[in-house]
Amino acid sequence: MELNFSQILSTTMILFAIIDILGAIPIIVSLRQKVGHIQSEKASLVATGLMLLFLMLGESLLHVIGIDVQSFAIAGSFVIFAIAMEMVLGLTIFKEEEPETVSIVPIAFPLIAGAGTMTTLLSLKTEYETQNIIVGIIVNMIFVYIVLKNTKRLEKLFGKTGLNIMRKAFGIILLAIAIKLFRNNTGL
């Protein structure tokens, strides 16, 4: 079991783009205003646990329902593509409800560890070693925790325009990732 810095860096950047915690700051601020305190530690730990669990057991679950990882990766490329289009074009494709408590739902799931993240994890598993993906998850979740703890400061620092620019830039990166996943798993 050897760590590969290149795979860790790639995994970290891909997950950073798909989780898009910086782009989610306006959503988190809005949720915080509606319900008060958000438990950053709880949200981060639950999201990490969900991602690790899906990374380890997701493939087995797919086999139980008769789906191979490549098919899931192709389907995932479409989900990632849709998320990227939301980010780049400012569309709302995926609608989410806002419940009264927000630390677990919707912050840990599905905002951080949602369908796009889970799909990405299984897709990454087709190209990278599991231990490198785990390190990428942990690096991202440390960053997510820091962002959740400092949302108000970051909102002031970047401003609305800065957050929009970052969201669009990560959207372009996600488009490229979606195309790469599709190509790699279809043989095109």
Residue, then its C-alpha position, 0 to 999 in steps of 0.5 A: m500500500e503505497l501513497n501516490f502524491s499525483q493521485i492524491l492531488s488529482t483526487t483532492m482537486i476533483l473532490f474539491a471541485i465536486i463538493d464545491i464548499l466555497g460555492a456553497i457558502p451562500i447556501i450555508v449562510s442562508l441556512r445558518q440565518k434560518v436555523g441559527h447555529i450549524q454544528s461544523e464538527k458534526a456535519s464534517l464527521v458525518a459527511t466523511g463517514l458517508m463518503l468512506l462508507f460509500l467508497m468501501l461498500g458502494e461497489s458491493l451495493l452496485h453488484v447486489i443490484g446488478i450494476d457494474v462500476q463502469s456503468f455507474a461511472i458513466a451515469g456519474s459523468f452525466v450527474i457531474f456534467a449537470i452539476a457543472m452546468e448549474m455552476v457555469l450557467g447559474l441554472t438550478i437543476f437539482k432542487e433541495e428542501e430546507p429542513e429545520t435542522v441543517s447540520i446533517v441534512p442538507i449540509a452533510f448530506p446532500l450538500i457535501a456528500g451528495a449524489g455527485t460526490m458519491t458518484t465521483l468516489l466510485s468513478l475515481k475508484t476506477e482510476y485511482e488506488t483506494q488509499n489515495i482517494i481516502v487521503g483526498i477525502i480527508v484533505n477535503m473534509i479538513f478544508v470543509y470543516i475550516v470553511l464551515k467554521n469560517t463561513k461569515r469571514l469567507e463571505k466577506l473576504f471573497g464577496k459575491t463576485g469572487l464566489n461567483i467567479m470561483r463557482k464558474a471556474f470549478g464548473i469548467i473543471l467539472l465539465a472536463i472531469a465529466i467528459k474524461l470519466f465518460r470517455n474513459n469508461t466508454g472507450l471513446 
